Amino acid sequence: MNAISYHLDSRHGLTVRAQSIPVPDPNQLVIRVRAASLNRRDLMLMDGTYPLPATAGVIPLSDGVGEVIALGDNVTRAALGDRVTASYFVRWIDGPQRRAHVAEQYGANHDGMLATYAVLEQDSVVHVPAYLTDAEAATLTCAGVVAWTALTTPEPVRQGENVLVVGTGAVALFAVQHARALGARVIAITSGLAKAERLRAMGVDEVILRGENPDWDERVRGLTGGDGVEHIVDAVGMATLPKSVRSGAYNARLTLIGAMPGPALNGGDGNPFGGSYLSIRRIAVGSRAHFEAMNEAMTVHRIRPVLDRTFPLDEAVAAYRFYRQADPFGKVVISVP
Ligand SMILES: NC(=O)c1ccc[n+]([C@@H]2O[C@H](COP(=O)([O-])OP(=O)(O)OC[C@H]3O[C@@H](n4cnc5c(N)ncnc54)[C@H](OP(=O)(O)O)[C@@H]3O)[C@@H](O)[C@H]2O)c1
């Protein structure tokens, strides 16, 4: 297949061009991409609803994997032939997140992975676990890492604690896998029986159907002896936030990952907290160090990302459409032959 790259532009959507092998700057390296994957933010970037506007003509997608085929003169963090990906934020290596760290993102204002070749800054490079296929390894950067950060910072979920996962998108599915690996009891909320079965097959301890249980927060409390869960990963957004709050124990930690808008927080008496001292925080993916720690843990537990469907690179437009319309269970992957 001839080398191609896709380019995002708010007026024309995706356009495709022939691509020649890029020449890296001294601190960059070039990978031959083998697989990439879509995240909700990639639809938001296309629609102009992501907080960071896409640079016109940028190569989209933060998530992808490939082997190193060219190195800049100063590159020491990878060698030719290594199988690598990159962290979501080009400049967030470790430590607390600062505003400057989130300013540059692959697939938004820095060329990403929807191409035959990708150019990566060496400090952002992450080696992927050897046991994963290319398609699996291409799913970790965004959804995998944010779920990991939610469950392990500022301190990890402890064995036997209750973790509620709200939603069944890719973030939620990674959260289920990481929470189980940490030894938690996992409760999940979903919309349908088929998804419920898939969640049970992944080892979720309790699945609650939100359609049949509109007051699912009461069910969650009932499943925890009335106390509520110690941890909530809300991978939906404002629509579920009040019930997520009411599902939490007195001192619970609620991590709000979902960015979906919903009705304002004005249901009931306007105070979903009641008498609890539960904390809510928002997080944005994770650093390179979080990514590397996650890879180590995934390798120990042999966690395999959940994939829904894979499209070849020349059907990337169809992959976007499928992701937008088909309500997938697991990641939508693009293979680069
Ligand atoms: N902060 C970050 O770093 C970060 C990183 C990645 C993603 N995100 C955000 O996290 C969210 C999840 O992304 P994703 O890619 O994992 O999933 P997604 O594709 O956005 O899927 C969300 C899932 O949430 C459930 N859902 C949708 N509407 C709902 C509603 N009104 N009430 C209850 N549940 C509802 C559905 O599951 P069921 O059918 O099973 O109910 C759906 O499959 C998105 O908003 C995304 O932008 C944030």
The ligand as an SDF file (V2000), in Angstrom:
LIG
                    3D

 48 52  0  0  0  0  0  0  0  0999 V2000
  -10.6390   13.4960   30.9870 N   0  0  0  0  0  0  0  0  0  0  0  0
   -9.9700   12.7040   30.1620 C   0  0  0  0  0  0  0  0  0  0  0  0
   -8.7450   12.6040   30.1910 O   0  0  0  0  0  0  0  0  0  0  0  0
  -10.7340   11.8560   29.1970 C   0  0  0  0  0  0  0  0  0  0  0  0
  -10.0830   10.8390   28.4640 C   0  0  0  0  0  0  0  0  0  0  0  0
  -10.8440   10.0220   27.6220 C   0  0  0  0  0  0  0  0  0  0  0  0
  -12.2250   10.2340   27.5070 C   0  0  0  0  0  0  0  0  0  0  0  0
  -12.8050   11.2580   28.1860 N   0  0  0  0  0  0  0  0  0  0  0  0
  -14.2620   11.4550   28.1220 C   0  0  0  0  0  0  0  0  0  0  0  0
  -14.8390   10.3590   28.8040 O   0  0  0  0  0  0  0  0  0  0  0  0
  -16.1140   10.0260   28.2350 C   0  0  0  0  0  0  0  0  0  0  0  0
  -16.1520    8.5670   27.9020 C   0  0  0  0  0  0  0  0  0  0  0  0
  -15.4140    8.3250   26.7510 O   0  0  0  0  0  0  0  0  0  0  0  0
  -15.3290    6.8650   26.1440 P   0  0  0  0  0  0  0  0  0  0  0  0
  -14.5980    6.9820   24.8760 O   0  0  0  0  0  0  0  0  0  0  0  0
  -14.8700    5.9160   27.1620 O   0  0  0  0  0  0  0  0  0  0  0  0
  -16.8450    6.4760   25.9530 O   0  0  0  0  0  0  0  0  0  0  0  0
  -18.0090    6.9150   24.9830 P   0  0  0  0  0  0  0  0  0  0  0  0
  -17.7860    6.3420   23.6510 O   0  0  0  0  0  0  0  0  0  0  0  0
  -18.2080    8.4060   25.1110 O   0  0  0  0  0  0  0  0  0  0  0  0
  -19.2250    6.1000   25.6720 O   0  0  0  0  0  0  0  0  0  0  0  0
  -19.8580    6.5460   26.8060 C   0  0  0  0  0  0  0  0  0  0  0  0
  -20.7720    5.4670   27.3570 C   0  0  0  0  0  0  0  0  0  0  0  0
  -21.4740    6.1260   28.3810 O   0  0  0  0  0  0  0  0  0  0  0  0
  -22.7820    5.6150   28.4850 C   0  0  0  0  0  0  0  0  0  0  0  0
  -23.7360    6.7310   28.3940 N   0  0  0  0  0  0  0  0  0  0  0  0
  -23.9390    7.5520   27.3670 C   0  0  0  0  0  0  0  0  0  0  0  0
  -24.9220    8.4360   27.6790 N   0  0  0  0  0  0  0  0  0  0  0  0
  -25.3070    8.1590   28.9270 C   0  0  0  0  0  0  0  0  0  0  0  0
  -26.2660    8.7210   29.8080 C   0  0  0  0  0  0  0  0  0  0  0  0
  -27.0330    9.7690   29.4700 N   0  0  0  0  0  0  0  0  0  0  0  0
  -26.3990    8.1810   31.0400 N   0  0  0  0  0  0  0  0  0  0  0  0
  -25.6470    7.1390   31.4040 C   0  0  0  0  0  0  0  0  0  0  0  0
  -24.7120    6.5630   30.6160 N   0  0  0  0  0  0  0  0  0  0  0  0
  -24.5680    7.0740   29.3890 C   0  0  0  0  0  0  0  0  0  0  0  0
  -22.9740    4.6120   27.3720 C   0  0  0  0  0  0  0  0  0  0  0  0
  -22.8080    3.3270   27.9810 O   0  0  0  0  0  0  0  0  0  0  0  0
  -24.0430    2.3530   28.3130 P   0  0  0  0  0  0  0  0  0  0  0  0
  -24.7840    2.1850   27.0180 O   0  0  0  0  0  0  0  0  0  0  0  0
  -23.4170    1.1110   28.8040 O   0  0  0  0  0  0  0  0  0  0  0  0
  -24.8560    3.0080   29.3790 O   0  0  0  0  0  0  0  0  0  0  0  0
  -21.8140    4.9090   26.4280 C   0  0  0  0  0  0  0  0  0  0  0  0
  -21.3960    3.7620   25.7790 O   0  0  0  0  0  0  0  0  0  0  0  0
  -16.2960   10.9780   27.0360 C   0  0  0  0  0  0  0  0  0  0  0  0
  -17.0790   12.0780   27.4750 O   0  0  0  0  0  0  0  0  0  0  0  0
  -14.8760   11.4160   26.7280 C   0  0  0  0  0  0  0  0  0  0  0  0
  -14.8400   12.6730   26.0920 O   0  0  0  0  0  0  0  0  0  0  0  0
  -12.1010   12.0590   29.0270 C   0  0  0  0  0  0  0  0  0  0  0  0
  1  2  1  0
  2  3  2  0
  2  4  1  0
  4  5  1  0
  4 48  2  0
  5  6  2  0
  6  7  1  0
  7  8  2  0
  8  9  1  0
  8 48  1  0
  9 10  1  0
  9 46  1  0
 10 11  1  0
 11 12  1  0
 11 44  1  0
 12 13  1  0
 13 14  1  0
 14 15  2  0
 14 16  1  0
 14 17  1  0
 17 18  1  0
 18 19  2  0
 18 20  1  0
 18 21  1  0
 21 22  1  0
 22 23  1  0
 23 24  1  0
 23 42  1  0
 24 25  1  0
 25 26  1  0
 25 36  1  0
 26 27  1  0
 26 35  1  0
 27 28  2  0
 28 29  1  0
 29 30  1  0
 29 35  2  0
 30 31  1  0
 30 32  2  0
 32 33  1  0
 33 34  2  0
 34 35  1  0
 36 37  1  0
 36 42  1  0
 37 38  1  0
 38 39  2  0
 38 40  1  0
 38 41  1  0
 42 43  1  0
 44 45  1  0
 44 46  1  0
 46 47  1  0
M  CHG  2   8   1  16  -1
M  END
$$$$
